[in-house]
Amino acid sequence: MTDDFERRQGYPPGINHVRPAAPDDQATAHTLARVDLAPADLVTLYTGIGDVTWADVGNGYFIDPARDVLLRLEEYGAVDLGGHQQARGLVIGSNGGGLSYVAGPGGAVHRTRTASLDEPELDKVADDLRQFLELLEKSLMRFIANGEPGYL
């Protein structure tokens, strides 16, 4: 399987995993729960999942660990989601091609159009975290079936 991947893709396989949450991840998830911007579903995810790394699916798909989400919030602040409501969100991961995924306080997940978070332009890709995870799963299944990573 490894040789087949390298032959098809032109590079050896990287790390691909869904890492279960360790006790420190769960403690960080509880800290994240106290952040007004964190949707409840995101906190629930982080009590069971430490992070997701699919380095070989297209450019890659990554859901960052909760500690990285909190660190980014502390260092750079929340991301302006635009619109008249002045909503702000948390960067929760990326697509490996420079675009970030941002979860809003209501649970919707957005993707940046460019790599910059200074004045980002965002597109809503999912109404909630569950739908976002289902889209990631479809991207993985599509990649396994035909080598196409999908649009996320």
C-alpha positions, 0 to 999 in steps of 0.5 A: 500500500505504501509503495502504491501511494508513493507511485501514485502521488510521487512522494511517500505517505505522511502522517494521517491520524485522528488522535484520541484526546489525552487528559491534557487535551480534555482539560484544555477543552474545559478551558476552551468551554469558558471562552464565549466564542467556542461553540459547544460542539467544538468543546465536545469534539475536543473532549474525545478527539485531540487533533486530526491530521490527514497530511496526504489528502490533497494538500492536507486537512488538519483540525488543530488541538484545543491548546493551539486554538487557545494559544492562537486566540491569546496571541492573535485574537479572534477572527472577524467573521464579517457581516453587520453582527461583528461576529468573531470566531476561532481558527480551528484548523486548515486545509494545508494549502494556506486556508484556515477553518474558523468556527463561529460562536453559533457553530457555523464553520467558515473557510478563508479565501486567502492565507491572511487572517488580518482582514479575511474574506470567508465563505461558510462551508458548513452550518455546524461542526457536525456538517463540517466533519461530514464534509471532511469525511466525504473528502477523505472517501473521495480521495481514497476512491479516486485521488481527488480531495474535494473542495474543502 
